[in-house]
Amino acid sequence: MSLPGIPSLEGTYPSTMDPYPYEAKEFNRIYPFYENLRQKRLTATKCNACGHISWPPRVVCPECNSDNLGWTDLGSKGKARTITEEFAGVPLGWETPLIHALIDLGGGHKIFSRIVNCKPGELKEGDELQLVVYDIPPMLIEKREGMIESPRVFFAFEPVKKAGK
């Protein structure tokens, strides 16, 4: 994420303004979420004690306080329920407009996610969306053998392309 228009940051990655989580096992107890994303699987934690499914993923069940959690797939397609388009107040380093949607994944699961590959006004309520997993800047981890780069990914959704378009 280079920041054009800010000469002192041109061509650099400002790690202190990084909006993405650290994914490495050394820094994040829900790192399997990111390993699942690399396999194009959007997952949530499922409590093995009471069966509650938590989004976003947790390390402790909010229903019964158990830390005996597993992973369950939420699916990779859904329908747009509510859509927002931000033209002003977009965080530094993000392009405008920033489009988000509340997405119904079925089975009672709804998530709020960024929408990519979509022009303003193009996405309508009820449109089908699909998961997109993309690379983000790696994080540096200091280990005994020196600094290593840990690759990272994150997700968004995009409109499902309709036949003939």
N, C-alpha and C positions, 0 to 999 in steps of 0.2 A: 504494500500500500504506500505508494509514493504520494507526497502531498504537493500537487502542482499549485503554483501561485504563492507558495511560501518559500522564498529563496533559501533560507537556512535549512529547510527540510527537504528540498528538492532532491529526489533520488535516494532518500533514506527511508528507513522504516522506524517510526517513532514508537518504540516498544512501551514507553510509559503511557501511551494513549491507546494501547492495544485493547480493542473491545472484546476479544475472544478469550476464552478460558485456557489455562494451561492444561494440556491433555496427558502429559506423561504420568506414569505410575508414581513417580516420585513426588508429584504435586497435586494429584487429583484422585480422590477415592472412587469417582465414577468413571475412571478411564475406560472401562469396557464399552461405555456408550460410544466413545470415539472409535474404538476398534470395530464396533458394529457399523458405524457410519461408513468406515472405509469399505465395508462389504455392501454398501448401499441399503442398509437396514436402519430404520428409525425405531429406536427402542425406548422403553420406559422401565422403571423398576417395578417389580411385583413382589409383594410381601409373601414369603413362604408360610408365615404364621396365620395371617387373616385373609390373604388374597387380594388386598387393596393394590390397585395399580396407580403409581404416582408419576405425573408429568409436571414439571421437569423431574428427571431422575433424582432420587434421594439416597442418602446413606442410612437413614432411619425412617421407618414407616410412620407417617403422620397420624395414622389411625390407632396403632397399638404399641408404638415405640419399639418395635422389634428391629434388630439390625440384620435379621436373616432374610436377605433380599435376593431375588434372581432377576432375570431380564425377560421381557416379553416384547414381541414385535407389535408396533402400532400400525404398520402398513406404509405403503409408499405413495398412495393416491388418496385424494379427498376432494371435498367441494368447498368453494369459497362461500362463507356465510356473511362476513362483514369485511369491508375493504377500506383501507386508509391510504391516502397519498400525501406525503409530506413534501412541500415545495420550499418551505422556510423552516429554519431551526434544525436543519439536518446536521448531525454531528460532523466535525472536521474530518476530512478524509473520505466521506461518503458522497456519492453522486446523487443529484436530485433528478427526478423525485425519488424518494424512498417509499416503496410500496410495501404494505403489510396486509395480512388477512388473517381473520379467525377461520381456521380450517377444520371442517368436520371430517374426521378420519373414519367414521363409522364405529359401531360398537360402543357408543357413548363417549368416545375420545375426541376432544377438541383441543387444538393448539393454536397459538398465535405465532406466525412466522413471516419472515421477509419473503417477498415475491420478486423473482428475477426474470429476465428475458420477457418483459412485459412493458408495453407503452402505457402512459397515463390514459385513463379512461377505457382501456381495452378490457380489463378484467371486470366481469359482472358477477353479481351474487348468483350462486348455483353453478358457476363454471367449474370444470374439473381441473385439478392441480396435481402435479406429480413431484416427488422428491428429487432434489438436485444436491449432490454432494460435491464440494469444491475445495481445492487446496487453499490454505491461508499461509501467511509467512510462518516459517518454522520458529520454534523457540530454542534458545541456547540453554544447555544444561551443563553445569560444571561437574565433571566427574574426576576421579583420581587420574585417569589417563589424559585429562584436559577437557577443553570445551567441545561439546558435540552438538550438532543440530538435531532437534527432534521434529520430524515432520508433523504437520497438523492439518486437519480438515474441519469444515463446518457445513451446515446445510441451509437450504432455502427450498422454496417450492417454485414451480413455473407452470404456466398454463399448459394443459395437454393440447398438443397440436391436432386440430380437427382435419379430417380428410378434405382435400381440395384447397387447403390454405397454404 
